[in-house]
Every structure is written in C-alpha cells, then in structure tokens.
Amino acid sequence: MPRNLRTRIIIVLVVLLGSLWYLYPPKKAINLGLDLQGGIHLVLGVETDKHVANQSDRAAEDFAAALERRGIAHRRVARDGLAAFVVELAAPQSWNDAITVANEFQTFERSNDDQAAGRFRMTMSARVQRQVREDAAKQVLEKLRNRIDKFNVAEPTIARQGEDRILIQLPGIQDIQRAKDLIGKTGYLEFRLVERFVEGGDAEALARQLGPEVEILPRRVVDPNTKTDRLVPYVVVQKRPLLTGSALTSANVAADPNSPGNWQVTVTFNEAGRQRFAEITEQNVGRSLAIVLDGVVSSAPRINERIPGGNAVITGRFTIQEAQDLKIVLNEGALPATVQILEERTVGPSLGADSIRQGMIAIVASGVVVVLFMLAYYRLSGLIADVALILNLIILLACMAAFGATLTLPGIAGIALTIGMAVDTNILIFERIREELRIGKTVRASIDAGFHRAFRTIIDTFFTRLLFDVVYMGRRKVATVSI
C-alpha cells in the first residue's frame, strides 16, 4: 500500500474515532433546542419608566437630607411627574443656600423658580434619563443571566430585543411556574420599622388616616388545606427603609426550627451593613422590625437586644425549592427595575418528541433515497460516495457536540438538506470521469482528469452558495431589526 494512501487512511480513522468519542453518549452529547425538547419562551419588558421614577424619588430623598445637613428647613421635597421633584422651603430667606445645594445635583436641571414662595423644580436631564434607562436594561439582562445560570438550564438563550425588551428561552424546563417566579421576582429586600400591626378593621380606612411617612404592607398567608396563598394587610411601617439588600454578602438555606417541614433563608451583611444592623437593633429595642421582600412582609420579629453579628433570617413557610430560589435571587442581587412578561409560549416535551421523530424520518428517508440512487447509478463509485456521506454526517454532529451547539428543528432540516448537497461534488467528479473515459483515456488518467477539471466548477459552486447565504442572512437580519 502506498505510504500516501496509508497516511490518509490513518487520518480518516483518527478523525472518525474522535468524532465517535465526542458523540458518546448521543443523548447527552448534543444539546436540543426549545422546539425539540420543550421549554419556555418569554419576552420580558423592562419597566424603565418606573426605574426613572425611583431614581427621582431617591434624588428627592438625597436632596432633603442635604438640606437638613445644612440646617435649611423645608416644607416638602417630593417627586413631581416621572423625572422631577419639587422643593418647597419653609422660609424664602434660605433661597441662596438651597440654590447652592441644587447646584450640587448636576444631573438635574433647575426650573420654575419662585423665590418669593421659596419653591423650585428639579428635572432630570434628557441625557441622564436615556442613560438611566439603558443602564437599567443592561443590568436586568446581566442579573437575569446570572440567576438562570444558577438554575442549571442547558443552553439558555438570553438576549435584548430593542431598548427595553429581553428574550429568554429555557429549553427542557418542565416547572414553568418556578422559572417564571425566579425570573420575574425583583428581589428587593428591605428592613423597616413597624409602627403598628393591623388587627382587623377596614385597612383602606386606616390607610387614609396615615401620614405620608408610613404605609400599610401585606403579608402572604397560605391556606393549609388548599395550599393557595393570598395577601392580607399586616403592618404599618415607615416608608423609608433602615437597611436594604444591597448590604448583603450571602444568603443560605436552612431548616426552620420554629416550623418543622418548612425552610428559611439566612442572610449575612457586609461590614457596613453589620454595623448599621447593630445600630438599628440597639436604638430600637422593644420595637418590631419588618423584613420586606418585594413589598410583602416576610416576618416582623421583635427586637429584644442589640444584634452585633450582622445576621438575619427570612421566614415564610418556604418549601426547600422556594427557599433555594430565594437564595439565588438574593445572592445575585435585586433587579434595578421591575420586569413584566409581555409574551409567553411553552412547548411541551411531547411536541418536541414528535418534531424529533418526524425530523429523523425525513433524514432517514432522504438518506436512503440518496444511497440507493448512488449505488444504482454509479455502482462502486457510488458506494464510496455513500461511505463518505455517512462520515460527513458523523463529523458534522461531532463538531456540534464539540462546540456545544444546539440542535433545533431548522437544524434537522439543514442536516436533511446536507445529505442531498453532500453528494453534489461526487456527481460532478463522476460525470467528468465518464466523459474522459468516453474519449478513450485510461481509468487512472480519467480519474485524475475528472478531479482536476471538476475542481474549478466545485469551487465556483461553493463560493456562489456562500455569497448567497451571506446576502440572504444579512437581509433577514436587517428585516428582523426593522420589525
């Protein structure tokens, strides 16, 4: 056997063995897409308007605190509209000092000055508003990606669509509601002082009697018989939180010693949060501290003594799965803006199995037709082409497994098309060889001439096909973006 031929056979065998190694076991080697193994498709809308409003609220609070530090009395500092807040001074004589404070807030523009009344308006600039919206969408995308990574989903798709939309595809997810809860939960943790507990009566009437510094928050109550939950008015708390989840370093799951069979989440603060938590508990011994998650009170324990350790416990009759999901949310941090599910589609595993079955039928049927045609028309040469076709498919699937590619329904259609296209080159070469044989050349000379003369046609064919695919996919991308 010539050395050149022996080397080629060895290379083919090495590539084949490597491909088979990548493809074992087949069910785990290739990732299946959403349309093949089922799962969930979500389009989320990031509520950037609310985020701008929250930033305006925080700026108003910071402005009021800055006035207090300078000893400037004020009647009101409150948000006015989406991206502005109004400042009303207690005495017009403090106007110049208040303007000095306003100049420090460079991201806001002052307007509607009324020095006699001691009143002016601070509006967030348009450039800053755009940046706040952009930052919110980017941060939500990254935090959702981190949450989903901890959810152990194979090959998820997480991408932005437009300015304030996020596409999420989670193949293989069976517990749809759990995935939606994990994605949609804002995860904003607060610690607020309790003014009083709501004990029956008309909660709406009580809310009308409250001042602007306090509000009523609900608590989730689970029916032990039906296992359904509902929100009921629970406590009157101060609106301004004493501590937030931004001071957290870690959250962990533990069994609830006071409720056998249920679980709780323990949280640990960083150094600054630990000191702040110790101050809060020292200054409010005898009062209750509400632990609030996304506007719902988890618990409101009584402070019996100073707590210097910087640890807190979130209870709520959680199952082990709910506690683990809450741990993921807290460890990854709260979303900077709330999200809303705009579009939801679920693909059941039975539909995916049916797609796989029909796709395999198409591949096998097309493969059988091509193999039989090549054997009947080209005999031994056709057999060689059929073997090369099988090797081509094995190497193609192995490359997908090696690079972690996801196989979808269009991918199966592409494989079926590949079967037909793969023998195109062989047909060109075989027909050129036949033409050379007809003019009286030997078999060896005909084979050499067939490969040589068909080479230019093959290159032209593949280059034309590549150019068509690039132009076609480029137009599809432009059309998709414009839509």
C-alpha positions as CSV (number, residue, x, y, z in Angstrom):
1,M,0.0,0.0,0.0
2,P,1.5,3.4,-0.9
3,R,2.6,5.5,2.0
4,N,0.5,8.5,1.0
5,L,-2.7,6.3,0.9
6,R,-1.8,4.7,4.3
7,T,-1.4,8.2,5.9
8,R,-4.8,9.3,4.5
9,I,-6.5,6.2,5.9
10,I,-4.9,6.7,9.3
11,I,-6.1,10.4,9.4
12,V,-9.6,9.3,8.4
13,L,-9.7,6.7,11.2
14,V,-8.4,9.2,13.8
15,V,-11.0,11.8,12.8
16,L,-13.7,9.1,12.9
17,L,-12.7,7.8,16.3
18,G,-12.5,11.3,17.7
19,S,-16.0,12.1,16.3
20,L,-17.5,9.0,17.9
21,W,-15.8,9.9,21.2
22,Y,-17.5,13.4,21.1
23,L,-20.8,11.8,20.2
24,Y,-20.9,9.4,23.2
25,P,-23.4,9.2,24.8
26,P,-25.7,10.6,22.0
27,K,-28.5,11.8,24.2
28,K,-26.1,14.0,26.3
29,A,-23.6,15.0,23.6
30,I,-25.9,17.2,21.5
31,N,-28.0,19.9,23.1
32,L,-31.6,20.1,21.8
33,G,-33.2,23.4,21.3
34,L,-36.5,24.7,22.7
35,D,-38.5,23.3,19.8
36,L,-37.2,19.8,20.2
37,Q,-37.1,19.2,24.0
38,G,-39.8,21.6,25.1
39,G,-39.4,24.5,27.5
40,I,-40.4,28.1,27.8
41,H,-40.2,31.2,25.6
42,L,-40.6,34.6,27.3
43,V,-40.3,38.1,26.2
44,L,-39.9,40.5,29.2
45,G,-40.5,44.2,29.2
46,V,-38.2,46.2,31.5
47,E,-40.2,48.9,33.2
48,T,-37.7,51.7,32.7
49,D,-40.2,54.4,33.4
50,K,-40.6,53.1,37.0
51,H,-36.8,52.9,37.3
52,V,-36.5,56.6,36.3
53,A,-39.3,57.4,38.8
54,N,-37.4,55.5,41.5
55,Q,-34.2,57.4,40.7
56,S,-36.1,60.7,41.0
57,D,-37.5,59.5,44.4
58,R,-34.0,58.7,45.7
59,A,-32.7,62.1,44.4
60,A,-35.5,63.8,46.2
61,E,-34.6,62.0,49.5
62,D,-30.9,62.8,49.0
63,F,-31.8,66.5,48.3
64,A,-33.9,66.6,51.5
65,A,-31.1,65.1,53.5
66,A,-28.6,67.6,52.0
67,L,-30.9,70.5,53.1
68,E,-31.1,69.0,56.6
69,R,-27.3,68.8,56.9
70,R,-27.0,72.5,56.1
71,G,-29.8,73.4,58.5
72,I,-32.2,74.5,55.8
73,A,-35.8,74.0,56.8
74,H,-38.2,72.8,54.1
75,R,-41.9,72.0,53.8
76,R,-41.7,69.5,51.1
77,V,-39.3,67.7,48.8
78,A,-41.2,65.2,46.7
79,R,-41.3,63.8,43.2
80,D,-43.4,65.6,40.6
81,G,-44.0,63.6,37.5
82,L,-41.8,60.9,36.1
83,A,-38.3,62.5,36.3
84,A,-38.5,65.6,38.5
85,F,-39.1,66.7,42.1
86,V,-40.3,69.9,43.7
87,V,-38.6,71.7,46.5
88,E,-40.6,74.0,48.9
89,L,-38.6,75.8,51.5
90,A,-40.0,76.7,54.9
91,A,-38.5,80.2,54.7
92,P,-37.7,82.1,51.4
93,Q,-34.7,83.6,53.2
94,S,-32.9,80.3,52.7
95,W,-33.2,80.6,49.0
96,N,-29.5,81.2,48.2
97,D,-28.3,78.3,50.4
98,A,-30.9,76.0,48.8
99,I,-29.7,77.0,45.3
100,T,-26.2,76.1,46.4
101,V,-27.4,72.6,47.2
102,A,-29.3,72.4,43.9
103,N,-26.1,73.2,42.0
104,E,-24.5,70.1,43.6
105,F,-27.1,67.9,41.8
106,Q,-25.6,68.2,38.4
107,T,-27.7,65.5,36.7
108,F,-30.8,67.7,37.4
109,E,-31.8,71.0,35.9
110,R,-33.5,73.7,38.0
111,S,-36.6,75.4,36.6
112,N,-39.9,77.1,37.7
113,D,-38.0,79.3,40.2
114,D,-40.3,81.2,42.6
115,Q,-38.0,82.9,45.1
116,A,-40.8,84.7,46.9
117,A,-42.6,81.4,47.7
118,G,-39.3,79.5,48.2
119,R,-40.2,77.0,45.6
120,F,-38.4,75.5,42.5
121,R,-38.4,72.3,40.4
122,M,-35.5,69.9,39.7
123,T,-35.8,67.9,36.5
124,M,-33.5,65.0,35.4
125,S,-31.8,65.9,32.1
126,A,-32.8,64.0,28.9
127,R,-29.3,62.7,28.5
128,V,-29.3,61.2,32.0
129,Q,-32.8,59.8,31.6
130,R,-31.6,57.9,28.5
131,Q,-28.5,56.6,30.3
132,V,-30.6,55.5,33.3
133,R,-32.9,53.5,31.0
134,E,-30.0,52.0,29.1
135,D,-28.2,51.0,32.4
136,A,-31.4,49.5,33.8
137,A,-31.9,47.3,30.8
138,K,-28.3,46.1,30.8
139,Q,-28.2,45.4,34.5
140,V,-31.5,43.5,34.3
141,L,-30.1,41.4,31.5
142,E,-26.9,40.5,33.4
143,K,-28.7,39.7,36.7
144,L,-31.2,37.5,34.9
145,R,-28.4,35.7,33.1
146,N,-26.7,35.1,36.5
147,R,-29.9,33.8,38.0
148,I,-30.6,31.5,35.1
149,D,-27.0,30.1,35.2
150,K,-27.7,29.1,38.8
151,F,-31.0,27.4,37.6
152,N,-28.9,24.8,35.7
153,V,-30.6,25.2,32.3
154,A,-28.6,23.8,29.4
155,E,-28.1,26.2,26.5
156,P,-30.5,29.0,27.6
157,T,-31.0,32.0,25.3
158,I,-30.9,35.4,26.9
159,A,-30.7,38.5,24.7
160,R,-32.0,42.0,24.4
161,Q,-34.7,43.0,21.9
162,G,-34.9,46.6,21.2
163,E,-34.3,49.1,24.0
164,D,-36.4,47.6,26.8
165,R,-37.2,44.0,26.0
166,I,-35.4,40.8,26.8
167,L,-35.9,37.5,25.1
168,I,-35.4,34.3,27.3
169,Q,-35.7,30.7,26.0
170,L,-35.2,27.9,28.5
171,P,-35.1,24.5,26.8
172,G,-36.0,21.4,28.8
173,I,-37.7,23.4,31.7
174,Q,-40.7,21.4,33.0
175,D,-41.7,23.5,36.0
176,I,-42.8,26.6,34.1
177,Q,-44.2,28.5,37.1
178,R,-41.0,28.1,39.1
179,A,-39.0,29.5,36.2
180,K,-41.3,32.5,35.8
181,D,-41.2,33.2,39.5
182,L,-37.4,33.1,39.5
183,I,-37.1,35.4,36.5
184,G,-39.9,37.8,37.4
185,K,-39.0,38.3,41.1
186,T,-37.4,41.7,41.7
187,G,-35.7,40.5,44.9
188,Y,-35.7,43.9,46.6
189,L,-35.0,43.3,50.3
190,E,-35.7,46.0,52.9
191,F,-35.8,46.3,56.7
192,R,-38.4,48.7,58.0
193,L,-39.5,49.7,61.5
194,V,-43.1,48.7,62.4
195,E,-45.3,51.5,63.7
196,R,-48.3,49.2,64.5
197,F,-49.9,45.9,63.5
198,V,-53.1,45.8,61.5
199,E,-55.7,43.9,63.5
200,G,-58.9,43.5,61.6
201,G,-61.0,46.5,60.7
202,D,-61.0,48.4,57.4
203,A,-57.5,48.6,56.1
204,E,-58.5,51.1,53.4
205,A,-59.9,53.5,56.0
206,L,-56.8,53.1,58.1
207,A,-54.6,53.9,55.1
208,R,-56.5,57.2,54.6
209,Q,-55.7,58.2,58.2
210,L,-51.9,57.6,57.8
211,G,-49.4,60.3,57.2
212,P,-47.0,60.4,54.2
213,E,-44.1,58.8,56.1
214,V,-45.9,55.5,56.7
215,E,-47.8,52.9,54.7
216,I,-49.6,49.5,55.1
217,L,-47.8,46.4,53.8
218,P,-49.4,43.0,53.3
219,R,-48.2,39.5,54.4
220,R,-48.7,36.3,52.4
221,V,-51.0,33.8,54.1
222,V,-51.1,30.2,52.9
223,D,-54.2,28.2,53.3
224,P,-53.1,24.8,54.9
225,N,-55.9,22.9,53.1
226,T,-55.9,24.3,49.6
227,K,-52.2,25.4,49.6
228,T,-53.2,28.6,47.9
229,D,-51.9,31.9,49.2
230,R,-53.3,35.4,49.4
231,L,-52.1,38.8,50.6
232,V,-53.7,40.4,53.7
233,P,-52.9,43.8,55.3
234,Y,-50.5,43.1,58.1
235,V,-48.4,46.0,59.4
236,V,-48.0,49.8,59.3
237,V,-44.3,50.5,58.6
238,Q,-42.1,53.5,57.9
239,K,-41.7,54.2,54.2
240,R,-38.0,54.9,54.4
241,P,-36.1,51.6,54.8
242,L,-33.4,51.4,57.5
243,L,-31.4,48.8,55.6
244,T,-31.6,47.2,52.1
245,G,-30.4,44.1,50.4
246,S,-27.5,46.0,48.8
247,A,-25.6,45.4,52.1
248,L,-25.9,41.6,51.8
249,T,-22.8,39.4,51.2
250,S,-24.5,36.0,51.2
251,A,-27.8,34.1,51.6
252,N,-28.2,30.5,52.6
253,V,-30.9,27.9,53.1
254,A,-31.6,26.3,56.5
255,A,-34.4,24.4,58.1
256,D,-36.9,26.5,60.1
257,P,-36.7,25.4,63.7
258,N,-40.0,27.0,64.6
259,S,-41.9,25.4,61.8
260,P,-41.0,21.7,61.1
261,G,-41.1,20.8,57.5
262,N,-40.6,24.4,56.3
263,W,-37.4,26.2,55.4
264,Q,-35.9,29.7,55.9
265,V,-33.2,31.8,54.3
266,T,-30.4,33.3,56.5
267,V,-28.7,36.4,55.2
268,T,-25.3,37.8,56.2
269,F,-24.4,41.5,55.9
270,N,-21.1,43.1,54.9
271,E,-19.1,45.1,57.4
272,A,-21.0,48.4,56.8
273,G,-24.3,46.5,56.9
274,R,-23.3,44.7,60.0
275,Q,-22.6,48.0,61.8
276,R,-25.8,49.5,60.6
277,F,-27.8,46.5,61.6
278,A,-26.2,46.6,65.1
279,E,-27.1,50.3,65.4
280,I,-30.7,49.7,64.3
281,T,-31.3,46.9,66.8
282,E,-29.6,48.9,69.6
283,Q,-31.7,52.0,69.0
284,N,-35.0,50.2,68.6
285,V,-35.0,47.5,71.4
286,G,-38.6,46.6,72.2
287,R,-39.9,47.5,68.7
288,S,-40.6,45.2,65.7
289,L,-38.5,45.2,62.6
290,A,-40.3,44.2,59.4
291,I,-38.3,42.1,56.8
292,V,-39.9,43.1,53.5
293,L,-39.3,41.4,50.2
294,D,-40.7,43.0,47.0
295,G,-43.2,45.0,49.1
296,V,-44.5,41.9,51.0
297,V,-43.7,41.4,54.7
298,S,-41.9,38.1,55.3
299,S,-41.8,38.5,59.1
300,A,-41.8,41.2,61.7
301,P,-39.8,40.0,64.7
302,R,-39.5,41.9,67.9
303,I,-36.0,43.3,68.7
304,N,-35.1,42.1,72.2
305,E,-31.5,43.2,72.2
306,R,-28.7,44.6,70.2
307,I,-27.6,42.1,67.4
308,P,-24.0,42.7,66.5
309,G,-23.4,39.6,64.4
310,G,-25.0,41.0,61.2
311,N,-27.2,38.0,60.5
312,A,-30.9,38.0,59.8
313,V,-33.5,35.3,59.0
314,I,-36.2,35.4,56.4
315,T,-39.1,33.1,57.1
316,G,-42.4,32.5,55.3
317,R,-43.2,28.7,55.4
318,F,-41.0,28.2,52.4
319,T,-40.6,24.8,50.7
320,I,-37.0,23.7,50.0
321,Q,-37.4,24.7,46.4
322,E,-38.8,28.2,47.2
323,A,-36.0,28.8,49.7
324,Q,-33.4,27.8,47.2
325,D,-34.9,30.1,44.6
326,L,-35.0,33.0,47.0
327,K,-31.4,32.3,47.9
328,I,-30.4,32.6,44.2
329,V,-32.3,35.9,43.9
330,L,-30.7,37.4,47.0
331,N,-27.2,36.3,46.2
332,E,-27.4,37.7,42.6
333,G,-28.9,40.9,43.8
334,A,-32.2,42.7,43.2
335,L,-33.2,43.8,39.7
336,P,-32.7,47.5,39.2
337,A,-36.1,47.7,37.5
338,T,-39.2,45.6,37.6
339,V,-40.0,43.4,34.6
340,Q,-43.3,42.4,33.1
341,I,-43.9,39.3,31.0
342,L,-45.2,40.6,27.6
343,E,-45.1,37.3,25.7
344,E,-45.1,33.7,26.9
345,R,-45.0,30.5,24.9
346,T,-44.5,27.0,26.2
347,V,-43.5,23.9,24.1
348,G,-44.4,20.6,25.7
349,P,-41.9,17.7,25.6
350,S,-44.4,15.6,23.6
351,L,-44.5,18.2,20.8
352,G,-40.7,18.2,20.8
353,A,-40.5,14.4,20.6
354,D,-42.9,14.5,17.7
355,S,-40.7,17.0,15.9
356,I,-37.6,14.8,16.5
357,R,-39.4,11.8,15.2
358,Q,-40.6,13.5,12.0
359,G,-37.2,15.0,11.5
360,M,-35.4,11.7,11.8
361,I,-37.9,10.2,9.4
362,A,-37.0,12.9,6.9
363,I,-33.3,12.4,7.4
364,V,-33.5,8.6,7.1
365,A,-35.8,8.8,4.0
366,S,-33.6,11.3,2.2
367,G,-30.5,9.3,3.1
368,V,-31.9,6.0,1.9
369,V,-33.0,7.6,-1.4
370,V,-29.6,9.2,-2.0
371,V,-27.7,6.0,-1.0
372,L,-29.8,3.8,-3.3
373,F,-29.5,6.2,-6.2
374,M,-25.7,6.5,-5.9
375,L,-25.4,2.7,-5.7
376,A,-27.7,2.0,-8.7
377,Y,-26.2,4.7,-10.9
378,Y,-22.5,4.8,-10.1
379,R,-22.0,1.3,-8.6
380,L,-18.6,1.1,-6.8
381,S,-18.0,4.8,-7.1
382,G,-21.5,5.4,-5.6
383,L,-20.6,3.1,-2.7
384,I,-17.5,5.1,-1.9
385,A,-19.6,8.3,-2.1
386,D,-22.2,6.8,0.3
387,V,-19.5,5.9,2.8
388,A,-18.1,9.5,2.6
389,L,-21.6,10.8,3.1
390,I,-22.0,8.8,6.3
391,L,-18.6,10.0,7.6
392,N,-19.7,13.6,6.7
393,L,-22.8,13.3,8.9
394,I,-20.8,11.8,11.8
395,I,-18.2,14.6,11.6
396,L,-20.9,17.3,11.4
397,L,-22.7,16.0,14.5
398,A,-19.4,15.6,16.3
399,C,-18.5,19.3,15.6
400,M,-21.8,20.4,17.0
401,A,-21.2,18.3,20.2
402,A,-17.6,19.6,20.5
403,F,-18.6,23.3,20.2
404,G,-21.7,22.9,22.4
405,A,-24.1,23.9,19.5
406,T,-27.8,23.5,19.9
407,L,-29.8,21.4,17.5
408,T,-33.1,22.9,16.5
409,L,-35.9,21.9,14.1
410,P,-34.4,24.1,11.3
411,G,-31.1,22.3,12.1
412,I,-32.6,18.9,11.4
413,A,-33.9,20.3,8.1
414,G,-30.4,21.5,7.4
415,I,-29.0,18.1,8.0
416,A,-31.6,16.6,5.6
417,L,-30.5,19.2,3.0
418,T,-26.9,18.4,3.7
419,I,-27.5,14.8,2.7
420,G,-28.6,15.9,-0.8
421,M,-25.9,18.6,-1.1
422,A,-23.1,16.4,0.1
423,V,-23.2,14.1,-3.0
424,D,-23.3,17.1,-5.4
425,T,-19.5,17.2,-5.6
426,N,-19.3,13.5,-6.1
427,I,-21.7,13.7,-9.0
428,L,-19.7,16.5,-10.7
429,I,-16.5,14.4,-10.4
430,F,-18.1,11.1,-11.5
431,E,-19.6,12.8,-14.6
432,R,-16.3,14.3,-15.6
433,I,-14.6,10.9,-15.2
434,R,-17.2,9.3,-17.5
435,E,-16.6,12.0,-20.1
436,E,-12.9,11.3,-20.0
437,L,-13.5,7.5,-20.3
438,R,-15.7,8.1,-23.4
439,I,-12.8,9.8,-25.3
440,G,-10.6,6.7,-24.7
441,K,-8.4,7.6,-21.7
442,T,-7.3,5.0,-19.2
443,V,-9.1,4.7,-15.8
444,R,-6.2,6.3,-13.9
445,A,-5.9,9.2,-16.3
446,S,-9.7,9.7,-16.4
447,I,-9.9,9.8,-12.6
448,D,-7.0,12.4,-12.4
449,A,-8.6,14.5,-15.1
450,G,-12.0,14.2,-13.6
451,F,-10.9,15.5,-10.2
452,H,-8.7,18.3,-11.8
453,R,-11.3,19.6,-14.2
454,A,-14.2,19.4,-11.8
455,F,-12.3,21.3,-9.1
456,R,-12.9,24.8,-10.7
457,T,-16.7,24.0,-11.0
458,I,-16.8,22.9,-7.4
459,I,-15.1,26.0,-6.1
460,D,-17.4,28.2,-8.2
461,T,-20.5,26.4,-6.9
462,F,-19.5,26.7,-3.2
463,F,-18.4,30.3,-3.5
464,T,-21.7,31.2,-5.2
465,R,-23.6,29.4,-2.4
466,L,-21.6,31.1,0.3
467,L,-22.2,34.5,-1.2
468,F,-25.9,33.8,-1.5
469,D,-26.1,32.7,2.2
470,V,-24.3,35.8,3.4
471,V,-26.5,38.2,1.4
472,Y,-29.7,36.3,2.3
473,M,-28.9,36.1,6.0
474,G,-27.9,39.8,6.0
475,R,-31.2,40.8,4.6
476,R,-33.1,38.6,7.1
477,K,-31.2,40.3,9.9
478,V,-32.0,43.8,8.7
479,A,-35.6,42.8,8.3
480,T,-35.7,41.4,11.8
481,V,-34.2,44.5,13.3
482,S,-36.6,46.8,11.4
483,I,-39.5,44.8,12.6
